[in-house]
């Protein structure tokens, strides 16, 4: 029987239906027995349904530039620190 940690690790593949039938059945059983994982699964499914119904919106240019600058700073910091 999968643990909550296993369930969360497999959640993306579960939602994409890219796991084997046996693993899916085990995760289904876990969600039925674990209220916390059931809430995570239910909330994630509902969020995806809402998101899929939305039209894509363009990111304002100023925000895009800020995000790119922040990413470049982070990448430069990682190169300097050796990570």
N, C-alpha and C positions, 0 to 999 in steps of 0.2 A: 504494500500500500504506500503510495507516495506521501511525502511529508508536505507541509505548507511550503517549505522552501522549494521542493521539487515542483509543486504546482505552479508557483510563481515563475520559476525558471522556464517551464514549458508553456506558459500562458500564451505567448505570442504564436507559437506553432499550433497550439490548440485552436486559437481563434482563426488562424489561416487554414485550418484543416490540413496541415502538412505533417501530422504525426500518424503513426500506425494505429490501427483500430484497437489493439490491446491497450496501448498507452492512453488512448482517448477514453476508453471505458474505465480505466483506473482513475483518471483525472475526473471524469464524471462522477464516479463513486465518491471520491474525496470531497468534491464540491457539495455533494448531497449531505455528507456527514459533517462538514466543517463550515459553520456559519460565516466565519471570517473570509474564507476563500470563496464561498458562494457570493458574498457581497462584492468582492473584488471582481469576480467573473461577471456578475450581473451589471455592475456599474460600468465596467470596461465595454461590454457588449452595447449598452445603451449609449455610451459616449461615441463609440464607433458609428452607430446608426445615425446619430445626430450629425457627426462630422461628415459622413458620406453624403448627407442631404444638403450640405452647404456648398455654395459656389466659392471657388477660390478667389481670394482677394490679394491684390498686389501689396507688397510691403512698401511703405513710403520710402523714397530714396534716402532721406536723411537717416532714417532708422537702419536701413540696409548698410549705409556707410559706417554708422556707429558699430553695428554688429561685426562687420568685416574688420574694422580697426581693432576691436576687442579680440577677435580670433587671432589676428596677426600678432598682437602683443602676447597672447597666451602661448602661441607657437614659438615665438622668440624666447620667452622665458623658459620653456621646456628645453630648447636647444642649448641655452646657457647653463642650465642646471644639470644637463646630462641625462635626463629621463627620457 
